[in-house]
Amino acid sequence: MNPVSTSSPSAFTLEQVTGQTMDHLQPYGDHWLHKSILNDVQALQSGAQQAGFELTIASGFRSFERQLQIWNGKFRGERPLLDANSQPLAIEGLSDLEKTHAILHWSALPGASRHHWGTDMDVYCKLSLPHNVKLQLEPWEYENNGHQAALAEWLNNNMHHYGFYLPYAQDQGGVAREPWHLSHYAQSQSILDIFTLSQLRTVLSHSEIEGKDIILTNLDDIYSRYISNVSPLS
């Protein structure tokens, strides 16, 4: 079933798509989201509340610079790097290409994060988070007996009524499964339709990203495996 939205797709500039400006956003609580999706977000939260969930945004817009800090920290070993099973990965001995793929499994390339767009957000149920437990945003929290499993089930059955879907519903050989990552379908799809490999290459070429040479050499594969490779609507 296709998501149903009350908003119409908007035009985007390259600066907006790559997280270098916030002029397409509006504040929403403690976060920033695309101005055209706010009504749908409110409706989604209202529906969740009626079902007994306090749907809370853990992350909305993320700038290019913020994503660059995350990327560079992981590439240099200053931030934890996880393997495909969410276990700590030792980066010693890994080639730059191996590190790049390991990071991309969990973290987006600066300039290519869907969080730049303001159309995507990470969510959880605040009421279900155990006392003194920090949200990890890892799959186990949303599966089986995880503290966010009930919310995940509700979202799977209801999010399309409000215009949202899960771009990383399954691991398709690129980004790991992210049951917390909601995307406003109409708005995000309008961006993917115009976001090109050459635009991303230009932005990264002028950045201070760690591993730049290996990233640019393999950017075609990275784009098809981690950026355009999203889960189909179910």
C-alpha positions as CSV (number, residue, x, y, z in Angstrom):
1,M,0.0,0.0,0.0
2,N,1.4,3.4,-1.0
3,P,1.9,5.9,1.8
4,V,-0.8,8.6,2.0
5,S,0.4,12.1,2.7
6,T,-1.3,15.5,3.1
7,S,1.7,17.4,1.6
8,S,2.9,17.8,-1.9
9,P,6.6,17.3,-3.0
10,S,8.7,20.4,-2.9
11,A,11.6,21.5,-5.1
12,F,15.1,21.2,-3.5
13,T,18.4,22.9,-4.1
14,L,21.8,21.1,-4.1
15,E,22.7,22.8,-0.8
16,Q,19.5,21.5,0.8
17,V,20.0,18.0,-0.6
18,T,23.6,17.8,0.7
19,G,22.9,19.3,4.2
20,Q,24.7,22.6,3.6
21,T,21.7,24.9,4.4
22,M,18.7,24.8,6.7
23,D,16.4,27.2,4.7
24,H,14.0,24.3,3.9
25,L,13.5,23.4,7.5
26,Q,11.5,24.5,10.5
27,P,12.0,23.7,14.2
28,Y,9.9,20.9,15.6
29,G,10.4,20.4,19.3
30,D,14.1,19.8,19.8
31,H,14.7,19.0,16.1
32,W,14.5,20.5,12.6
33,L,12.3,18.9,9.9
34,H,11.3,19.9,6.4
35,K,8.5,22.4,6.7
36,S,6.2,20.6,4.3
37,I,6.0,17.4,6.4
38,L,5.2,18.8,9.8
39,N,1.4,18.2,9.5
40,D,2.1,14.6,8.6
41,V,4.5,14.2,11.6
42,Q,1.9,15.6,14.0
43,A,-0.7,13.3,12.6
44,L,1.6,10.3,13.0
45,Q,2.4,11.2,16.6
46,S,-1.3,11.7,17.3
47,G,-2.1,8.3,15.9
48,A,0.6,6.7,17.9
49,Q,-0.6,8.4,21.1
50,Q,-4.1,7.0,20.5
51,A,-2.5,3.6,20.3
52,G,-0.6,4.1,23.6
53,F,2.8,5.2,22.3
54,E,4.7,8.4,23.0
55,L,6.4,8.6,19.6
56,T,9.5,10.6,20.1
57,I,12.1,11.9,17.6
58,A,15.6,10.9,18.4
59,S,17.2,12.6,15.3
60,G,15.8,14.8,12.5
61,F,17.9,17.0,10.3
62,R,21.7,16.5,10.4
63,S,24.0,18.9,8.7
64,F,26.8,18.0,6.3
65,E,29.4,19.2,8.9
66,R,27.8,17.1,11.6
67,Q,27.8,14.0,9.4
68,L,31.4,14.8,8.4
69,Q,32.4,14.8,12.1
70,I,30.8,11.4,12.6
71,W,32.4,10.0,9.5
72,N,35.9,11.3,10.2
73,G,35.7,10.2,13.8
74,K,34.9,6.6,12.8
75,F,37.5,6.5,10.0
76,R,40.2,7.7,12.4
77,G,39.1,5.2,15.1
78,E,37.9,7.9,17.5
79,R,34.3,6.6,17.4
80,P,33.2,3.0,17.7
81,L,32.9,1.1,14.5
82,L,30.5,-1.9,14.4
83,D,30.4,-5.0,12.4
84,A,27.3,-6.4,10.7
85,N,26.2,-7.9,14.0
86,S,26.4,-4.6,15.9
87,Q,29.6,-5.8,17.6
88,P,32.7,-3.6,18.1
89,L,35.1,-3.9,15.1
90,A,38.8,-3.4,15.4
91,I,39.9,-1.2,12.6
92,E,43.6,-2.0,12.9
93,G,44.7,-3.8,9.8
94,L,41.7,-2.8,7.7
95,S,42.3,-1.1,4.4
96,D,40.8,2.3,3.7
97,L,38.2,0.6,1.4
98,E,37.3,-2.0,4.1
99,K,36.9,0.8,6.7
100,T,34.7,2.8,4.2
101,H,32.3,-0.2,3.7
102,A,32.2,-0.9,7.5
103,I,31.2,2.8,8.2
104,L,28.7,2.9,5.4
105,H,26.8,-0.1,6.8
106,W,25.7,2.0,9.7
107,S,26.5,5.6,8.9
108,A,25.8,7.7,5.8
109,L,28.3,9.4,3.7
110,P,28.4,13.1,4.3
111,G,26.4,14.8,1.6
112,A,24.3,11.6,1.1
113,S,22.6,11.3,4.4
114,R,18.8,11.3,4.2
115,H,18.9,13.2,7.4
116,H,20.2,16.2,5.4
117,W,16.8,16.5,3.7
118,G,14.6,17.0,6.8
119,T,12.3,14.3,5.4
120,D,13.7,11.5,7.6
121,M,13.8,11.0,11.3
122,D,14.8,8.3,13.8
123,V,12.0,7.5,16.3
124,Y,11.3,5.6,19.5
125,C,8.6,5.3,22.1
126,K,9.8,7.3,25.1
127,L,7.4,5.5,27.5
128,S,8.9,2.2,26.5
129,L,12.5,3.1,27.2
130,P,13.6,1.5,30.4
131,H,14.7,3.7,33.3
132,N,18.4,4.7,33.1
133,V,18.8,2.9,29.8
134,K,20.2,5.0,26.9
135,L,18.7,4.4,23.4
136,Q,21.2,2.7,21.2
137,L,19.3,2.7,17.9
138,E,20.2,-0.9,17.2
139,P,17.9,-3.5,15.6
140,W,17.6,-5.7,18.7
141,E,15.8,-2.9,20.5
142,Y,13.0,-3.0,17.9
143,E,12.8,-6.8,17.5
144,N,11.3,-9.7,19.4
145,N,11.3,-8.7,23.1
146,G,13.1,-5.4,22.6
147,H,11.8,-2.4,24.4
148,Q,10.7,-0.8,21.1
149,A,9.3,-3.9,19.5
150,A,5.6,-2.9,20.1
151,L,6.2,0.5,18.5
152,A,7.9,-1.1,15.5
153,E,4.9,-3.4,15.0
154,W,2.5,-0.4,15.2
155,L,4.6,1.5,12.7
156,N,4.7,-1.4,10.2
157,N,1.0,-1.5,10.3
158,N,0.1,2.2,10.3
159,M,2.9,4.5,9.2
160,H,1.8,4.5,5.5
161,H,-1.5,6.1,6.6
162,Y,0.5,9.2,7.4
163,G,2.8,9.2,4.4
164,F,5.9,7.4,5.9
165,Y,7.8,4.3,5.2
166,L,11.0,2.5,6.2
167,P,13.8,3.0,3.5
168,Y,16.0,0.5,5.4
169,A,13.3,-2.0,6.3
170,Q,15.8,-4.8,5.3
171,D,19.5,-5.1,4.8
172,Q,19.8,-5.3,1.0
173,G,23.6,-5.6,0.9
174,G,24.1,-2.0,1.8
175,V,22.8,-0.1,4.8
176,A,21.9,-2.2,7.8
177,R,18.3,-2.7,8.8
178,E,17.0,0.4,10.6
179,P,13.5,-0.1,12.0
180,W,13.7,3.3,13.7
181,H,14.4,5.3,10.5
182,L,11.2,6.8,9.1
183,S,11.1,8.6,5.8
184,H,8.4,10.8,4.4
185,Y,7.9,9.0,1.1
186,A,6.6,11.8,-1.2
187,Q,9.3,14.3,-0.2
188,S,12.2,11.9,0.0
189,Q,11.4,10.3,-3.3
190,S,11.3,13.7,-5.0
191,I,14.9,14.2,-3.8
192,L,16.2,10.8,-4.8
193,D,14.8,11.4,-8.3
194,I,17.0,14.5,-8.7
195,F,20.1,13.6,-6.6
196,T,22.9,12.7,-8.9
197,L,26.3,11.0,-8.6
198,S,28.0,13.9,-10.1
199,Q,26.5,16.3,-7.6
200,L,27.8,14.2,-4.7
201,R,31.2,13.8,-6.3
202,T,31.5,17.6,-6.5
203,V,30.6,18.1,-2.9
204,L,32.9,15.5,-1.6
205,S,35.8,16.7,-3.8
206,H,35.7,20.0,-2.0
207,S,35.4,18.5,1.5
208,E,37.9,17.5,4.2
209,I,36.6,13.9,4.4
210,E,38.9,11.1,5.6
211,G,39.5,8.5,2.9
212,K,38.6,10.9,0.2
213,D,40.7,9.2,-2.5
214,I,39.2,5.8,-2.0
215,I,35.7,7.2,-1.6
216,L,35.9,9.1,-4.9
217,T,37.5,6.1,-6.7
218,N,34.6,3.8,-5.6
219,L,31.8,6.4,-5.6
220,D,29.8,4.7,-8.4
221,D,29.6,1.5,-6.3
222,I,29.0,3.4,-3.1
223,Y,26.1,5.3,-4.7
224,S,24.3,2.2,-6.0
225,R,24.9,0.1,-2.9
226,Y,24.3,2.5,-0.1
227,I,22.4,5.6,-1.4
228,S,19.9,4.6,-4.1
229,N,19.6,1.0,-2.8
230,V,16.6,1.5,-0.5
231,S,13.8,-1.0,0.4
232,P,10.8,-1.0,-1.8
233,L,7.4,0.0,-0.6
234,S,5.6,-3.0,0.9
